[in-house]
Each structure stands twice: as C-alpha cells, then as structure tokens.
Amino acid sequence: MTIGSTTSNSLASLLSSTLSSVNSNSSTSGSITGSPISTGPIDVNTLVSELILADSQPMNQLQQQQSGVQSKLSAYGQIQSALSSLQTTVTALTLGSAFSAEAATVTGTGVGATVTGTPPTGSYAVTVSQLAQAQSAASAPLANASTVVGTGTLTIRLGTYNATGNAFTPQSGSSPVNITINSSNDTLGGIAAAINGASAGVTATVVTDNSGSRLALSSSNTGASNAFSLTVADADGSNTDMTGLSQLAFDPTAQAGAGKNLTQTQAAQDAQYSVNGLGLTSSSNSITTAINGLTLNLTQAPAAGSTLQAQVTVATDTTSVTNSVSAFVKAYNSLVTLDQGLTAYNSSTKTASVLTGDLTTNQIGSQLSSVLGGQISGGAAGYSWLANVGIDFNADGTLSLNSTKFANAMSANPNAVTRMFTAVSGTGGQQGFATQLNNVLTSMLSPTGLLTGAQASTQSTITDMNTRIAAMQTQLNQEQTQLIAQYSQLNADLVVAQQQQTALANALASLPA
C-alpha cells in the first residue's frame, strides 16, 4: 500500500502539533526542589527512606557503642558512691576517740549515769541522801479560777530561806520582779497567767478539786537558793491580811495569816549525795561536776532516815566500737558485691557485664584487698593482722566480723587494737589499717585519682562520640535532601516521557487507514 502525498502531509502536521503541545507542558516543570513529587512512577519517599536507612547504619552502630560507654560511666558513678560510703566508715576508725568511747553501767537504785565526755574508767559508789527539789506553795481555796482576788502589785524575789535564823537572803545576781494586777487580770486564772508571763523564776497554775480552786506556785528550778518570796502592795491598803490581793502574799519570815498567807507544800532544798564516801550537794538532780565527763542523775529519794546505794562503773564501750567496725565491714562488703555484679561474666550465655575486664575496677579491688590482707608492724604481739581481732576474708572476697573475738581483743588490750587501726607514723604497713585505707580511698577519689581519671576519660569518649554522631547526622540530612531532589526530577522527567508516549500513540491511532 502506498501512502499519498496528502496523507503524508497530514501525518507530519499531526506529529508536529502533538509534540509541540507536550514539549510546551514539559518546559514549565523546571528544576525540582523541596518536597518530593507525589505523582509519578517512583515512590520517592519510600526509596529515599530506604537509602538513608542503609547509609545510617554506621551512625546507628556508633550510637549503640555510645550507649555502652554511657553505661560504663554510670557504673563508675556507682563505684564512686560505694567508695565514698566506705571512706565515711573508715574515717571514723582513724580517730582514737572511736576506740576510747566509754559507757556507764549502774547497779543499785536511785542513780542513773550518762557518759558525756571521757571520764576516768573505774567504779564509783554513789549514795543518795536526799533529792534536790523546788519550793512550792498554794493559796487557800477560792470558788473557781474566775474568782476576782484583788488588784495591786506582786513582787517576787528568789533567794535562800534559813529556817534556823528565820531569814530570807536574796539570790546573788537576781532582781525582784514586779507584776501589776489590775481589772484585766485580777482573777485567780488571770494572776496565774500574769506570773507565768513575767519570767520571774516562778511558775503558777490553778489547781481545782472539790474544795475549790487554788493558786499553786513553784520555783522554776530546784535547789535551796531558788526559794521565793511573794510580797504584795494591795490596792486596799492592807498588804499582809487575808483579803484582797494580799491573801496571796508569801513572806517565809512572816507569821501565818499576816504576810505568810500561802501554805508551803514543799521546801526548796539541795540534793545530798556522796561519791566514794565524799559528801556532796547540788542544786540539781542532774550532776555534771562530780565526775569529769560523767553526768549523774539522782532519780529517787530515799525513805526518811535512810539512803540509797548505787555502783556506777565506767568502762570502754566495746559495743560502740564494735558497731563502728561492723559499719566498715558492711560498707566494704557492699562495695565488693557491687564490683562483682558489674564485672561478672556468664560463661553459659557468654554474656559480659558493663565492667567485665575493666582495668580500673580491678585495680581498685586489688589496692583495697592488699591493705586489708596485709600486716602492720610495730604493734603489740598478736595484734598485726585483722584476723587477730576477728575480721576475716570470706571465700567470695567479702569480710566477716566475729564480734565476740573483737570485743575480747578490745577488753584484753584496747591500746593495741586502737593502734592497729589508727597509727599514723611511718608509711605503708607501719600505719594502721584505717589510716592506710583512708589514704588509698582519698587518692582514688581525688581529682587526679584512679577512679576520677577513668571517669574523665570515659566522659571524653562520650563527648567525642557525640561530635561524630552530630557530623554523621548532618551528612545524612544533606544526603536526604539531595536524593529527594534527584528522584523528584527523575519522576518529573518520566511523567513527561509518558505524556509524550501517550500523545504519539494517540496521534498514530488517529491516522486514516
């Protein structure tokens, strides 16, 4: 079949028109930037994501390595905390006072004892003849606490009353205290409140029973020198009678009902006691001056005409010392247990722990056990190894304390045991165990020490990894942007090609047969 010239011209015209239309559309596409083209034969998002995922594997591996290094730094922090706790207990054992602590035991009645310093060890016979007590006095009963008594001025003086000479001697350095009673506080309860608010060395309360309400006064402190007198300037002009405010007057040198209008219920008196036969007195039942470093507490008054006997024994407080050593053993064992957990290796699962094979951790354990397993020189025979006083190594590297053996050693030779821990002269094995340990721990934890150096090095590694990861992430971000632009342009080009192919096919299909 031969195509005529007319048909040939029509085909050329049609192709030219079709391609011109397609090219016109494609020329507006330009360069692709920004978000990926969502239409077209290529899924740009999925393709770029898979490519970036593949290229990010080195960064992901570095991040996993960094996580392991961070775990190592955290483990070092745990060890640092355990070492600090251990040093706290060790520091206490470097002090001689830890081994010279004393306790007082009392047998008998009427006396308690408390160590407040460093009393001489020994036994003290304490006899109590009478307790110190505060003076007390009470008024005659009135109807109730709201009963009006009267107005005027109360004057309270502290001092000593001598019954033999019927004389009241004011307390040295103490001044009279004047208390104004007026219509605002002239009831029994109001007067009690006014006295309590005056800080006059006397306390007041209202005591009520079936017979009525009484004003009860008491010296704030015990002792013969803390007795009181209460004189009245009564507004009714009569200062000593049993009416108005003067019914509360208490002049111990006056006659009853004529200035001595309160009833004394308890006389002020000093404690009377003896220590090893030496007769002593005290204004207080808590006595700090009889035996240096020891407080005696007189707790019970004897029956009239008799005394109470007690024996006070002051000796080294082995319980306190044992508790201090026990605290050290516990802290050391906590460190060992922590170390074992952080460095363990499971041979069955072939799984290592965060510090398995770590040189720093091994050196820490080695240095500490070297001190504890060593021998000190220059001490008493039989007091050079920790095992001599009941501190032994267990098979797992922890320590155990035989409290009985330690207490026996303290009782037998406290000076030797003290030196075992606290000696500071010389170097190395010439020093006490606590002194050596404290020096080692101080070095480990110092800014330039073994552990601190390992922590600084590990932190530096983490910082370097952060820098590398940031650079790799920046590179991946740039790569992602480039790939999106590249494949989006390809998508656009393919769309144009498809359009051209379709246009050509349509043009050919429209040609006459």
Buried (B, 14 or more C-beta within 10 A) or exposed (E): EEEEEEEEEBBEEBBEEBBEEBEEEBEEEEEBEEEBBEEBEBBBEEBBEEBBEEBBEEBEEBBEEBEEBBBBBEBBEBBBEBBEBBBEBBBBBBBEEBBBBBBBEBEBEBBBBEBEEBBEEEEBEBBBBBBBBBBBBBBBBBEEBEBBBBBBBBBBBBBBBBEEEEEBEBBEEBEEBEBEBEEEBBBBBBBBEBBBEBEBBBBBBBBEEEEBBBBBBBBBBBBBBBBBBBBBBBBEEEBBBBEBBBBBBBBBBBEEEEBBBBEBEEBBBBBBBBBEEEEBBBBBBBBBEBBEBBBBBBBEBBEEEEBBBBEBBBBBBBEBBBEBBBBBBBBBBBBBBBBBEBBEEEEEEEEEBBBEEBEBBEBBBEBBBEBBEBEBEEBBEEBBBBEBBBBBBEEEBBBEBBBEBBBBBBEEBBBBBBBBBBBEEEEEBBBBBBBBBBBBBEBBBEEEBBBBBBBBEBBEBBEEBEEBBEEBEEEBEEBBEEBBBEBBBBBBBBBBEEBBEEBBEEBEEEEEE
